[in-house]
């Protein structure tokens, strides 16, 4: 088995990231620094990544999680904040498909399938992500048009977004925002650019997989049809 596939099958990272680890000298096979393209025998060879032994698993896992506010999407946090992995009671090492920032809540997909995660997270895949946004005050049609066209920040235009007014609740407004690309903090940047303060930001859908049915901090395995739909970009 090719070494990068061995590492990906262990749930450490995608094959591309595995190649980066190998190139940086962080992977040893039987005590020897490995090279990209190294072949390993999963029954005999001992593989260390960053000093930790890894082994492939045939038990591929896929979960959806309702991430609450106040949790990070990293495996550990240098500031001691809680992470989403504390919410999931499984022995296998998991990683998130994409991230939500500390103050954003909603749908996160967790898996130990590195290739699946890499495909979904890659910008060229352009799978839809839908957010519910609650802002202070009302929003003008002209401001909605700016958001839909793509706001300009420091001379660069952010990607277009699907923006729909959902409900006006007194002095607050609820909107649905659909984006395709994985620009960091894109939704927050969009509303900052038109001078709107976000009160609530929640991701409610990734492709055809919806958050519905989960409470904050809860998770469940993805159904077979949900996994298939995501792999097909639906």
N, CA, C and O of each residue as an XYZ file, in Angstrom:
936
protein
N       0.848     -1.195      0.000
C       0.000      0.000      0.000
C       0.885      1.247      0.000
O       1.870      1.315      0.735
N       0.532      2.223     -0.820
C       1.280      3.479     -0.852
C       1.154      4.183      0.500
O       0.090      4.166      1.119
N       2.238      4.795      0.948
C       2.300      5.352      2.299
C       1.236      6.417      2.541
O       0.635      6.446      3.615
N       0.990      7.290      1.572
C       0.002      8.345      1.811
C      -1.398      7.768      1.985
O      -2.201      8.306      2.749
N      -1.696      6.677      1.282
C      -2.987      6.005      1.453
C      -3.057      5.335      2.827
O      -4.100      5.361      3.481
N      -1.952      4.740      3.260
C      -1.870      4.121      4.586
C      -2.212      5.151      5.666
O      -3.000      4.876      6.571
N      -1.611      6.340      5.560
C      -1.824      7.388      6.562
C      -3.264      7.900      6.500
O      -3.904      8.087      7.534
N      -3.768      8.125      5.291
C      -5.148      8.588      5.141
C      -6.133      7.574      5.702
O      -7.118      7.945      6.340
N      -5.863      6.284      5.463
C      -6.745      5.223      5.953
C      -6.696      5.097      7.473
O      -7.548      4.449      8.080
N      -5.688      5.723      8.080
C      -5.583      5.715      9.540
C      -6.388      6.837     10.171
O      -6.489      6.925     11.395
N      -6.968      7.707      9.325
C      -7.775      8.810      9.842
C      -6.971      9.993     10.316
O      -7.484     10.833     11.056
N      -5.698     10.079      9.899
C      -4.854     11.188     10.337
C      -5.141     12.430      9.507
O      -5.278     13.524     10.054
N      -5.231     12.269      8.198
C      -5.421     13.397      7.295
C      -5.693     12.858      5.896
O      -5.759     11.645      5.693
N      -5.850     13.756      4.940
C      -6.047     13.350      3.552
C      -4.725     12.881      2.944
O      -3.666     13.066      3.545
N      -4.780     12.281      1.765
C      -3.550     11.839      1.100
C      -2.643     13.021      0.768
O      -1.423     12.928      0.903
N      -3.243     14.137      0.332
C      -2.425     15.309      0.007
C      -1.679     15.813      1.231
O      -0.486     16.108      1.161
N      -2.384     15.910      2.355
C      -1.737     16.339      3.596
C      -0.695     15.323      4.044
O       0.339     15.687      4.604
N      -0.975     14.040      3.794
C      -0.012     12.993      4.147
C       1.282     13.187      3.375
O       2.368     13.038      3.935
N       1.175     13.518      2.093
C       2.377     13.771      1.291
C       3.185     14.934      1.866
O       4.416     14.901      1.871
N       2.478     15.971      2.353
C       3.173     17.116      2.954
C       3.924     16.698      4.221
O       5.049     17.135      4.461
N       3.282     15.842      5.030
C       3.939     15.349      6.245
C       5.171     14.517      5.896
O       6.213     14.628      6.541
N       5.035     13.685      4.867
C       6.167     12.847      4.445
C       7.315     13.715      3.952
O       8.469     13.491      4.317
N       6.998     14.707      3.123
C       8.030     15.598      2.577
C       8.738     16.401      3.666
O       9.907     16.757      3.520
N       8.026     16.682      4.755
C       8.636     17.461      5.848
C       9.433     16.588      6.813
O       9.968     17.085      7.804
N       9.515     15.281      6.525
C      10.327     14.386      7.350
C       9.667     13.956      8.647
O      10.347     13.497      9.565
N       8.343     14.098      8.736
C       7.640     13.783      9.982
C       7.077     12.361     10.024
O       6.378     11.984     10.965
N       7.396     11.575      8.984
C       6.874     10.203      8.913
C       8.039      9.218      8.870
O       8.937      9.330      8.036
N       8.007      8.252      9.785
C       9.019      7.204      9.826
C       8.374      5.865      9.523
O       7.276      5.570      9.996
N       9.061      5.059      8.730
C       8.631      3.685      8.474
C       9.729      2.760      8.983
O      10.842      2.750      8.456
N       9.408      1.996      9.996
C      10.377      1.092     10.635
C      11.629      1.852     11.081
O      12.751      1.364     10.949
N      11.406      3.063     11.614
C      12.491      3.858     12.164
C      13.266      4.681     11.164
O      14.211      5.375     11.539
N      12.889      4.621      9.891
C      13.604      5.348      8.839
C      12.692      6.433      8.265
O      11.511      6.193      8.013
N      13.258      7.642      8.059
C      12.471      8.731      7.474
C      11.996      8.318      6.086
O      12.794      7.894      5.249
N      10.708      8.443      5.850
C      10.105      7.950      4.613
C      10.167      8.980      3.494
O      10.409     10.165      3.726
N       9.944      8.504      2.289
C       9.854      9.348      1.104
C       8.470      9.214      0.491
O       7.793      8.201      0.664
N       8.053     10.269     -0.239
C       6.790     10.186     -0.964
C       6.888      9.031     -1.966
O       7.877      8.913     -2.690
N       5.887      8.206     -2.002
C       5.909      7.057     -2.903
C       6.322      5.770     -2.231
O       6.253      4.699     -2.834
N       6.762      5.869     -0.958
C       7.136      4.668     -0.209
C       5.958      3.703     -0.134
O       4.822      4.116      0.101
N       6.233      2.426     -0.333
C       5.221      1.384     -0.201
C       5.374      0.713      1.166
O       6.491      0.465      1.620
N       4.256      0.422      1.812
C       4.314     -0.218      3.125
C       3.416     -1.451      3.144
O       2.420     -1.532      2.425
N       3.793     -2.398      3.982
C       2.993     -3.596      4.232
C       2.256     -3.356      5.537
O       2.878     -3.317      6.599
N       0.949     -3.194      5.477
C       0.190     -2.831      6.669
C       0.214     -3.903      7.747
O      -0.110     -3.629      8.902
N       0.601     -5.138      7.374
C       0.664     -6.225      8.349
C       1.996     -6.255      9.086
O       2.077     -6.779     10.197
N       3.055     -5.691      8.471
C       4.394     -5.831      9.049
C       5.053     -4.506      9.430
O       5.744     -4.424     10.445
N       4.841     -3.486      8.627
C       5.591     -2.240      8.819
C       5.002     -1.370      9.928
O       3.791     -1.334     10.143
N       5.905     -0.669     10.626
C       5.504      0.239     11.701
C       5.667      1.672     11.208
O       6.761      2.092     10.832
N       4.561      2.417     11.214
C       4.563      3.780     10.691
C       4.297      4.766     11.826
O       3.322      4.635     12.565
N       5.182      5.753     11.949
C       5.020      6.806     12.948
C       4.799      8.134     12.241
O       5.527      8.476     11.309
N       3.801      8.877     12.680
C       3.543     10.234     12.186
C       3.658     11.176     13.368
O       2.894     11.079     14.328
N       4.613     12.085     13.294
C       4.885     12.993     14.421
C       5.103     12.213     15.717
O       4.672     12.634     16.790
N       5.779     11.073     15.597
C       6.123     10.276     16.769
C       5.037      9.345     17.264
O       5.256      8.596     18.215
N       3.851      9.375     16.629
C       2.738      8.538     17.047
C       2.511      7.425     16.019
O       2.441      7.686     14.818
N       2.396      6.177     16.505
C       2.142      5.078     15.583
C       0.711      5.161     15.053
O      -0.231      5.429     15.800
N       0.571      4.925     13.748
C      -0.751      4.953     13.125
C      -0.990      3.645     12.386
O      -0.058      3.020     11.880
N      -2.251      3.244     12.334
C      -2.633      2.026     11.633
C      -3.939      2.278     10.884
O      -4.823      2.973     11.384
N      -4.056      1.710      9.682
C      -5.307      1.887      8.916
C      -6.490      1.266      9.641
O      -6.351      0.293     10.383
N      -7.639      1.845      9.409
C      -8.860      1.278      9.971
C      -9.837      0.976      8.836
O      -9.952      1.747      7.883
N     -10.522     -0.128      8.944
C     -11.551     -0.450      7.957
C     -12.900      0.089      8.411
O     -13.900     -0.023      7.703
N     -12.911      0.679      9.612
C     -14.148      1.202     10.189
C     -14.265      2.692      9.898
O     -13.929      3.523     10.742
N     -14.738      3.025      8.707
C     -14.866      4.430      8.330
C     -16.130      5.015      8.953
O     -17.210      4.430      8.881
N     -15.963      6.182      9.565
C     -17.055      6.810     10.311
C     -17.406      8.160      9.713
O     -16.540      8.897      9.240
N     -18.694      8.467      9.743
C     -19.194      9.740      9.218
C     -20.315     10.214     10.155
O     -21.311      9.516     10.346
N     -20.139     11.398     10.729
C     -21.134     11.938     11.655
C     -21.526     13.351     11.246
O     -20.766     14.069     10.597
N     -22.759     13.732     11.654
C     -23.084     15.147     11.638
C     -23.263     15.589     13.083
O     -23.828     14.861     13.900
N     -22.779     16.781     13.389
C     -22.743     17.321     14.753
C     -23.327     18.726     14.751
O     -23.075     19.510     13.836
N     -24.108     19.041     15.782
C     -24.568     20.415     15.992
C     -23.555     21.087     16.907
O     -23.592     20.925     18.126
N     -22.654     21.842     16.298
C     -21.630     22.553     17.076
C     -22.263     23.739     17.801
O     -22.884     24.589     17.163
N     -22.114     23.807     19.129
C     -22.588     24.992     19.854
C     -21.573     26.135     19.747
O     -20.417     25.917     19.384
N     -22.013     27.336     20.061
C     -21.063     28.439     20.232
C     -20.132     28.101     21.397
O     -20.500     27.355     22.304
N     -18.941     28.650     21.357
C     -18.022     28.457     22.470
C     -17.187     27.198     22.370
O     -16.595     26.763     23.358
N     -17.131     26.604     21.178
C     -16.284     25.438     20.937
C     -15.426     25.702     19.703
O     -15.874     26.340     18.750
N     -14.192     25.207     19.730
C     -13.328     25.309     18.558
C     -13.421     24.022     17.742
O     -13.893     22.998     18.236
N     -12.970     24.081     16.499
C     -12.982     22.905     15.620
C     -11.588     22.291     15.492
O     -11.332     21.514     14.571
N     -10.695     22.636     16.407
C      -9.352     22.063     16.417
C      -9.301     20.888     17.386
O     -10.148     20.749     18.269
N      -8.277     20.038     17.196
C      -8.138     18.883     18.086
C      -7.760     19.318     19.502
O      -8.132     18.663     20.476
N      -7.030     20.412     19.611
C      -6.680     20.982     20.917
C      -6.586     22.490     20.750
O      -6.411     22.990     19.639
N      -6.703     23.205     21.849
C      -6.686     24.664     21.773
C      -5.669     25.210     22.756
O      -5.700     24.880     23.941
N      -4.762     26.050     22.260
C      -3.687     26.569     23.111
C      -4.203     27.495     24.203
O      -3.499     27.761     25.177
N      -5.439     27.991     24.046
C      -6.031     28.865     25.065
C      -6.925     28.094     26.025
O      -7.572     28.681     26.892
N      -6.958     26.765     25.865
C      -7.710     25.943     26.794
C      -9.205     25.928     26.576
O      -9.957     25.514     27.459
N      -9.653     26.377     25.403
C     -11.082     26.384     25.123
C     -11.548     24.973     24.747
O     -10.752     24.152     24.293
N     -12.825     24.703     24.938
C     -13.363     23.385     24.627
C     -13.400     23.175     23.116
O     -13.565     24.125     22.351
N     -13.242     21.910     22.691
C     -13.261     21.586     21.272
C     -14.442     20.670     20.964
O     -14.978     20.006     21.851
N     -14.834     20.647     19.695
C     -15.981     19.838     19.294
C     -15.729     18.345     19.503
O     -16.676     17.568     19.627
N     -14.457     17.942     19.543
C     -14.160     16.523     19.682
C     -14.450     16.006     21.094
O     -14.516     14.797     21.313
N     -14.620     16.910     22.034
C     -15.032     16.522     23.376
C     -16.501     16.092     23.405
O     -16.949     15.469     24.369
N     -17.238     16.420     22.365
C     -18.664     16.122     22.319
C     -18.962     14.755     21.727
O     -20.082     14.255     21.837
N     -17.948     14.143     21.092
C     -18.158     12.896     20.357
C     -17.457     11.753     21.071
O     -16.241     11.785     21.258
N     -18.208     10.759     21.464
C     -17.675      9.633     22.234
C     -17.354      8.453     21.316
O     -18.096      7.472     21.259
N     -16.235      8.567     20.599
C     -15.756      7.457     19.769
C     -14.251      7.315     19.993
O     -13.570      8.281     20.336
N     -13.745      6.104     19.795
C     -12.325      5.851     20.017
C     -11.466      6.309     18.842
O     -10.330      6.743     19.033
N     -12.000      6.215     17.640
C     -11.235      6.561     16.458
C     -10.936      8.057     16.400
O     -11.713      8.880     16.884
N      -9.810      8.388     15.806
C      -9.449      9.789     15.613
C     -10.288     10.364     14.481
O     -10.329      9.802     13.387
N     -10.950     11.473     14.740
C     -11.790     12.123     13.740
C     -11.250     13.500     13.408
O     -10.502     14.089     14.189
N     -11.625     14.003     12.268
C     -11.374     15.409     11.965
C     -12.579     15.993     11.265
O     -13.394     15.267     10.696
N     -12.689     17.309     11.309
C     -13.869     17.976     10.779
C     -13.692     18.298      9.302
O     -12.586     18.558      8.830
N     -14.806     18.273      8.593
C     -14.810     18.695      7.194
C     -15.110     20.187      7.186
O     -16.258     20.595      7.357
N     -14.077     21.000      6.988
C     -14.249     22.438      7.130
C     -14.379     22.799      8.602
O     -14.307     21.933      9.474
N     -14.569     24.071      8.865
C     -14.649     24.528     10.254
C     -15.726     25.591     10.410
O     -16.182     26.195      9.439
N     -16.111     25.798     11.647
C     -16.915     26.951     12.041
C     -16.135     27.677     13.113
O     -15.491     27.041     13.947
N     -16.180     29.006     13.105
C     -15.393     29.732     14.098
C     -16.014     29.612     15.490
O     -17.122     29.098     15.648
N     -15.302     30.081     16.464
C     -15.647     29.898     17.881
C     -17.061     30.374     18.196
O     -17.771     29.746     18.981
N     -17.467     31.487     17.582
C     -18.766     32.079     17.896
C     -19.872     31.705     16.915
O     -20.970     32.258     16.977
N     -19.591     30.773     16.015
C     -20.590     30.304     15.058
C     -21.042     28.907     15.458
O     -20.233     28.085     15.889
N     -22.335     28.642     15.315
C     -22.858     27.329     15.654
C     -23.412     26.643     14.412
O     -23.511     27.245     13.343
N     -23.769     25.376     14.575
C     -24.433     24.698     13.477
C     -23.763     23.424     13.013
O     -22.998     22.797     13.746
N     -24.065     23.056     11.781
C     -23.714     21.750     11.227
C     -22.226     21.609     10.925
O     -21.632     22.428     10.223
N     -21.644     20.547     11.473
C     -20.273     20.144     11.174
C     -20.304     18.660     10.819
O     -21.035     17.884     11.435
N     -19.519     18.274      9.834
C     -19.381     16.858      9.500
C     -18.030     16.367     10.000
O     -16.997     16.987      9.747
N     -18.052     15.248     10.711
C     -16.840     14.637     11.265
C     -16.637     13.267     10.628
O     -17.600     12.541     10.380
N     -15.384     12.920     10.366
C     -15.090     11.644      9.735
C     -13.655     11.232     10.023
O     -12.836     12.045     10.451
N     -13.361      9.962      9.783
C     -11.973      9.494      9.790
C     -11.552      9.080      8.379
O     -10.523      8.428      8.199
N     -12.353      9.461      7.380
C     -12.072      9.186      5.977
C     -11.394     10.413      5.370
O     -12.054     11.384      5.000
N     -10.066     10.351      5.274
C      -9.307     11.508      4.824
C      -9.631     11.951      3.416
O      -9.712     13.151      3.155
N      -9.820     11.014      2.499
C     -10.110     11.380      1.116
C     -11.492     12.020      0.985
O     -11.673     12.961      0.211
N     -12.454     11.514      1.733
C     -13.801     12.087      1.747
C     -13.744     13.535      2.246
O     -14.353     14.425      1.652
N     -13.012     13.761      3.337
C     -12.908     15.106      3.909
C     -12.209     16.058      2.954
O     -12.625     17.206      2.799
N     -11.143     15.581      2.311
C     -10.396     16.412      1.381
C     -11.275     16.845      0.210
O     -11.241     18.002     -0.209
N     -12.055     15.911     -0.310
C     -12.912     16.218     -1.454
C     -13.949     17.267     -1.084
O     -14.155     18.224     -1.830
N     -14.602     17.100      0.058
C     -15.647     18.032      0.453
C     -15.097     19.418      0.774
O     -15.762     20.425      0.530
N     -13.888     19.468      1.320
C     -13.335     20.745      1.760
C     -12.668     21.521      0.624
O     -12.435     22.722      0.757
N     -12.362     20.860     -0.478
C     -11.623     21.530     -1.554
C     -12.490     22.598     -2.207
O     -13.649     22.337     -2.527
N     -11.939     23.817     -2.414
C     -12.725     24.924     -2.984
C     -13.351     24.585     -4.334
O     -14.440     25.069     -4.643
N     -12.683     23.762     -5.142
C     -13.200     23.452     -6.476
C     -14.464     22.598     -6.418
O     -15.193     22.502     -7.406
N     -14.725     21.982     -5.272
C     -15.892     21.114     -5.141
C     -17.187     21.917     -5.100
O     -18.223     21.468     -5.591
N     -17.119     23.106     -4.511
C     -18.226     24.068     -4.518
C     -19.554     23.480     -4.043
O     -20.593     23.716     -4.659
N     -19.524     22.735     -2.980
C     -20.765     22.217     -2.424
C     -21.458     23.337     -1.643
O     -20.800     24.127     -0.966
N     -22.785     23.399     -1.740
C     -23.518     24.484     -1.090
C     -23.471     24.380      0.429
O     -23.524     23.290      1.000
N     -23.370     25.538      1.063
C     -23.470     25.633      2.522
C     -24.467     26.743      2.832
O     -24.326     27.871      2.361
N     -25.479     26.405      3.631
C     -26.507     27.387      3.966
C     -26.410     27.795      5.429
O     -26.237     26.957      6.315
N     -26.525     29.105      5.666
C     -26.453     29.672      7.005
C     -27.727     30.472      7.293
O     -28.307     31.084      6.396
N     -28.143     30.455      8.539
C     -29.150     31.392      9.028
C     -28.406     32.509      9.754
O     -27.580     32.262     10.632
N     -28.718     33.733      9.368
C     -28.047     34.909      9.936
C     -29.097     35.822     10.556
O     -30.082     36.174      9.908
N     -28.884     36.200     11.805
C     -29.756     37.179     12.448
C     -28.926     38.436     12.702
O     -27.850     38.371     13.298
N     -29.439     39.589     12.239
C     -28.697     40.837     12.377
C     -29.526     41.870     13.139
O     -30.748     41.763     13.244
N     -28.821     42.875     13.668
C     -29.486     44.019     14.282
C     -30.075     44.894     13.180
O     -29.436     45.129     12.155
N     -31.298     45.373     13.401
C     -31.904     46.308     12.472
C     -32.479     45.651     11.231
O     -32.549     44.426     11.129
N     -32.889     46.488     10.292
C     -33.469     46.017      9.038
C     -32.423     46.104      7.934
O     -31.357     46.694      8.113
N     -32.745     45.507      6.791
C     -31.811     45.513      5.673
C     -32.529     46.015      4.429
O     -33.678     45.654      4.177
N     -31.847     46.849      3.657
C     -32.429     47.433      2.456
C     -32.259     46.497      1.266
O     -31.368     45.648      1.250
N     -33.129     46.664      0.270
C     -32.997     45.883     -0.957
C     -31.656     46.150     -1.630
O     -31.058     45.246     -2.214
N     -31.186     47.391     -1.548
C     -29.894     47.738     -2.153
C     -28.751     47.005     -1.456
O     -27.769     46.626     -2.094
N     -28.886     46.805     -0.130
C     -27.854     46.072      0.610
C     -27.891     44.581      0.274
O     -26.850     43.930      0.180
N     -29.097     44.053      0.096
C     -29.223     42.661     -0.328
C     -28.571     42.462     -1.690
O     -27.918     41.445     -1.927
N     -28.744     43.421     -2.577
C     -28.157     43.327     -3.921
C     -26.633     43.295     -3.850
O     -25.983     42.567     -4.599
N     -26.074     44.087     -2.948
C     -24.613     44.104     -2.777
C     -24.118     42.756     -2.291
O     -23.119     42.237     -2.790
N     -24.818     42.187     -1.314
C     -24.427     40.880     -0.783
C     -24.492     39.805     -1.865
O     -23.612     38.949     -1.957
N     -25.528     39.859     -2.672
C     -25.710     38.843     -3.717
C     -24.657     38.958     -4.807
O     -24.218     37.949     -5.359
N     -24.256     40.163     -5.112
C     -23.266     40.376     -6.167
C     -21.858     40.035     -5.693
O     -20.999     39.638     -6.481
N     -21.639     40.198     -4.380
C     -20.303     39.978     -3.823
C     -19.702     41.280     -3.337
O     -19.389     42.154     -4.145
N     -19.534     41.428     -2.013
C     -19.002     42.677     -1.465
C     -17.521     42.796     -1.809
O     -16.832     41.795     -2.001
N     -17.050     44.029     -1.883
C     -15.649     44.300     -2.189
C     -14.938     44.707     -0.912
O     -15.346     45.656     -0.242
N     -13.878     43.993     -0.575
C     -13.085     44.281      0.619
C     -11.632     44.432      0.212
O     -11.049     43.518     -0.371
N     -11.036     45.597      0.522
C      -9.636     45.872      0.164
C      -9.371     45.620     -1.316
O      -8.336     45.072     -1.695
N     -10.325     46.030     -2.138
C     -10.144     45.922     -3.585
C     -10.450     44.559     -4.178
O     -10.346     44.380     -5.391
N     -10.825     43.594     -3.346
C     -11.136     42.258     -3.842
C     -12.602     41.925     -3.580
O     -13.133     42.176     -2.498
N     -13.238     41.356     -4.596
C     -14.647     41.014     -4.479
C     -14.795     39.593     -3.944
O     -14.208     38.650     -4.476
N     -15.591     39.456     -2.880
C     -15.902     38.124     -2.367
C     -16.836     37.407     -3.337
O     -17.533     38.060     -4.113
N     -16.863     36.071     -3.305
C     -17.754     35.340     -4.207
C     -19.219     35.723     -4.001
O     -19.617     36.161     -2.922
N     -20.005     35.550     -5.052
C     -21.445     35.792     -4.963
C     -22.073     34.874     -3.919
O     -21.541     33.807     -3.612
N     -23.195     35.297     -3.387
C     -23.907     34.489     -2.396
C     -25.408     34.564     -2.674
O     -25.912     35.563     -3.185
N     -26.097     33.500     -2.332
C     -27.551     33.532     -2.383
C     -28.070     34.063     -1.060
O     -27.858     33.440     -0.020
N     -28.734     35.180     -1.081
C     -29.209     35.818      0.154
C     -30.712     36.046      0.054
O     -31.200     36.643     -0.906
N     -31.436     35.565      1.055
C     -32.900     35.682      1.054
C     -33.372     36.179      2.413
O     -32.942     35.687      3.456
N     -34.256     37.156      2.380
C     -34.866     37.654      3.606
C     -35.870     36.621      4.112
O     -36.775     36.223      3.379
N     -35.711     36.188      5.360
C     -36.590     35.171      5.931
C     -37.694     35.803      6.764
O     -38.870     35.479      6.601
N     -37.300     36.724      7.674
C     -38.293     37.295      8.582
C     -37.732     38.536      9.255
O     -36.552     38.589      9.601
N     -38.591     39.535      9.437
C     -38.244     40.704     10.243
C     -38.892     40.528     11.601
O     -40.110     40.373     11.689
N     -38.094     40.550     12.669
C     -38.578     40.313     14.029
C     -38.324     41.558     14.867
O     -37.312     41.647     15.561
N     -39.244     42.521     14.802
C     -39.056     43.775     15.525
C     -37.894     44.547     14.945
O     -37.928     44.953     13.783
N     -36.840     44.756     15.768
C     -35.676     45.493     15.292
C     -34.554     44.549     14.863
O     -33.385     44.934     14.821
N     -34.920     43.322     14.550
C     -33.925     42.358     14.090
C     -34.405     41.682     12.813
O     -35.606     41.598     12.558
N     -33.460     41.202     12.016
C     -33.791     40.599     10.723
C     -33.105     39.250     10.595
O     -31.929     39.097     10.924
N     -33.867     38.274     10.107
C     -33.326     36.925      9.891
C     -33.221     36.681      8.383
O     -34.149     36.964      7.625
N     -32.057     36.143      7.965
C     -31.813     35.896      6.546
C     -31.240     34.501      6.349
O     -30.661     33.908      7.259
N     -31.420     33.990      5.128
C     -30.764     32.754      4.703
C     -29.650     33.139      3.733
O     -29.869     33.912      2.800
N     -28.459     32.596      3.960
C     -27.307     32.873      3.092
C     -26.736     31.555      2.600
O     -26.417     30.675      3.400
N     -26.604     31.416      1.285
C     -26.033     30.211      0.684
C     -24.744     30.572     -0.036
O     -24.734     31.445     -0.904
N     -23.653     29.897      0.327
C     -22.367     30.121     -0.318
C     -21.851     28.789     -0.869
O     -22.320     27.716     -0.490
N     -20.879     28.889     -1.769
C     -20.330     27.695     -2.400
C     -18.853     27.494     -2.098
O     -18.381     26.358     -2.059
N     -18.126     28.563     -1.888
C     -16.680     28.467     -1.715
C     -16.291     28.570     -0.245
O     -17.035     29.105      0.578
N     -15.104     28.042      0.065
C     -14.671     27.985      1.449
C     -13.809     29.148      1.884
O     -12.737     28.936      2.450
N     -14.250     30.386      1.636
C     -13.513     31.569      2.072
C     -13.669     31.707      3.584
O     -14.786     31.661      4.099
N     -12.554     31.875      4.299
C     -12.615     31.996      5.757
C     -13.492     33.174      6.175
O     -13.316     34.299      5.707
N     -14.436     32.890      7.063
C     -15.287     33.930      7.653
C     -16.055     34.729      6.591
O     -16.340     35.910      6.790
N     -16.384     34.093      5.476
C     -17.016     34.828      4.375
C     -18.311     35.506      4.797
O     -18.521     36.678      4.486
N     -19.182     34.791      5.499
C     -20.482     35.374      5.851
C     -20.298     36.565      6.780
O     -20.932     37.602      6.588
N     -19.443     36.429      7.782
C     -19.207     37.556      8.692
C     -18.623     38.763      7.943
O     -19.013     39.904      8.193
N     -17.701     38.506      7.037
C     -17.090     39.598      6.272
C     -18.122     40.300      5.400
O     -18.085     41.521      5.246
N     -19.038     39.532      4.833
C     -20.082     40.111      3.987
C     -20.898     41.150      4.745
O     -21.129     42.256      4.255
N     -21.334     40.776      5.954
C     -22.211     41.677      6.707
C     -21.433     42.822      7.352
O     -21.966     43.921      7.509
N     -20.182     42.573      7.725
C     -19.336     43.661      8.222
C     -19.165     44.728      7.147
O     -19.140     45.923      7.442
N     -19.047     44.278      5.888
C     -18.800     45.200      4.784
C     -19.964     46.162      4.546
O     -19.761     47.255      4.018
N     -21.186     45.765      4.930
C     -22.341     46.670      4.763
C     -22.779     47.247      6.114
O     -23.858     47.826      6.234
N     -21.923     47.079      7.125
C     -22.174     47.722      8.418
C     -23.246     47.086      9.261
O     -23.903     47.772     10.044
N     -23.445     45.767      9.120
C     -24.463     45.074      9.893
C     -23.813     44.185     10.960
O     -22.851     43.465     10.693
N     -24.367     44.258     12.177
C     -23.863     43.440     13.285
C     -24.612     42.117     13.338
O     -25.841     42.093     13.400
N     -23.863     41.011     13.313
C     -24.472     39.684     13.388
C     -24.706     39.303     14.846
O     -23.792     39.356     15.669
N     -25.937     38.921     15.150
C     -26.294     38.446     16.491
C     -26.164     36.931     16.558
O     -25.690     36.373     17.547
N     -26.593     36.282     15.490
C     -26.577     34.815     15.429
C     -26.123     34.381     14.052
O     -26.596     34.897     13.039
N     -25.187     33.413     14.017
C     -24.750     32.815     12.756
C     -24.747     31.308     12.943
O     -24.017     30.764     13.771
N     -25.592     30.641     12.142
C     -25.749     29.191     12.297
C     -25.755     28.519     10.919
O     -26.525     28.900     10.037
N     -24.884     27.512     10.747
C     -24.913     26.744      9.504
C     -25.967     25.647      9.643
O     -25.946     24.870     10.597
N     -26.886     25.594      8.681
C     -28.017     24.660      8.784
C     -27.997     23.578      7.706
O     -28.784     22.633      7.757
N     -27.092     23.718      6.725
C     -27.071     22.721      5.656
C     -25.707     22.682      4.985
O     -25.080     23.720      4.776
N     -25.249     21.474      4.647
C     -24.080     21.263      3.792
C     -24.547     20.328      2.685
O     -24.870     19.171      2.953
N     -24.586     20.813      1.442
C     -25.162     20.017      0.366
C     -26.607     19.709      0.694
O     -27.390     20.613      0.983
N     -26.965     18.428      0.649
C     -28.333     18.026      0.983
C     -28.479     17.576      2.433
O     -29.573     17.203      2.858
N     -27.392     17.607      3.190
C     -27.433     17.195      4.599
C     -27.839     18.395      5.454
O     -27.194     19.443      5.420
N     -28.912     18.228      6.216
C     -29.453     19.317      7.022
C     -29.180     19.087      8.508
O     -29.004     17.956      8.962
N     -29.149     20.182      9.240
C     -28.916     20.139     10.682
C     -30.111     19.564     11.434
O     -29.945     18.988     12.509
N     -31.295     19.712     10.890
C     -32.544     19.388     11.576
C     -32.537     18.098     12.373
O     -31.973     17.091     11.946
N     -33.175     18.143     13.546
C     -33.301     16.964     14.395
C     -32.260     16.850     15.478
O     -32.381     16.003     16.363
N     -31.242     17.678     15.430
C     -30.194     17.648     16.452
C     -30.323     18.844     17.388
O     -30.681     19.945     16.968
N     -30.026     18.608     18.661
C     -29.901     19.695     19.621
C     -28.434     20.093     19.709
O     -27.558     19.348     19.268
N     -28.165     21.261     20.277
C     -26.786     21.722     20.407
C     -25.945     20.679     21.160
O     -26.315     20.220     22.241
N     -24.815     20.323     20.562
C     -23.911     19.356     21.178
C     -24.218     17.912     20.820
O     -23.441     17.021     21.161
N     -25.330     17.657     20.140
C     -25.683     16.296     19.751
C     -25.072     15.941     18.401
O     -24.744     16.815     17.598
N     -24.925     14.635     18.169
C     -24.415     14.157     16.887
C     -25.075     12.823     16.567
O     -25.631     12.165     17.446
N     -25.006     12.435     15.301
C     -25.494     11.119     14.884
C     -24.743     10.709     13.619
O     -24.231     11.563     12.896
N     -24.677      9.400     13.351
C     -24.030      8.955     12.110
C     -24.799      9.439     10.884
O     -26.027      9.517     10.900
N     -24.068      9.760      9.831
C     -24.726     10.073      8.569
C     -25.323      8.795      7.982
O     -24.754      7.713      8.125
N     -26.454      8.927      7.329
C     -27.069      7.802      6.643
C     -26.300      7.535      5.349
O     -25.630      8.423      4.821
N     -26.403      6.312      4.847
C     -25.685      5.924      3.626
C     -26.034      6.853      2.469
O     -25.163      7.245      1.693
N     -27.327      7.203      2.360
C     -27.728      8.069      1.253
C     -27.182      9.488      1.411
O     -26.956     10.179      0.418
N     -26.973      9.921      2.645
C     -26.388     11.248      2.868
C     -24.917     11.263      2.455
O     -24.450     12.224      1.842
N     -24.195     10.205      2.788
C     -22.781     10.104      2.408
C     -22.656     10.080      0.892
O     -21.818     10.775      0.317
N     -23.494      9.276      0.251
C     -23.454      9.172     -1.208
C     -23.749     10.528     -1.857
O     -23.071     10.928     -2.804
N     -24.759     11.228     -1.345
C     -25.120     12.533     -1.896
C     -23.962     13.523     -1.770
O     -23.681     14.267     -2.709
N     -23.298     13.538     -0.633
C     -22.169     14.443     -0.444
C     -21.040     14.113     -1.405
O     -20.425     15.012     -1.979
N     -20.764     12.827     -1.581
C     -19.694     12.426     -2.496
C     -20.014     12.818     -3.939
O     -19.115     13.023     -4.755
N     -21.306     12.915     -4.234
C     -21.730     13.312     -5.579
C     -21.930     14.819     -5.701
O     -22.353     15.321     -6.742
N     -21.617     15.533     -4.617
C     -21.740     16.997     -4.660
C     -23.150     17.502     -4.542
O     -23.464     18.593     -5.016
N     -24.016     16.713     -3.908
C     -25.431     17.102     -3.782
C     -25.766     17.472     -2.349
O     -26.907     17.824     -2.053
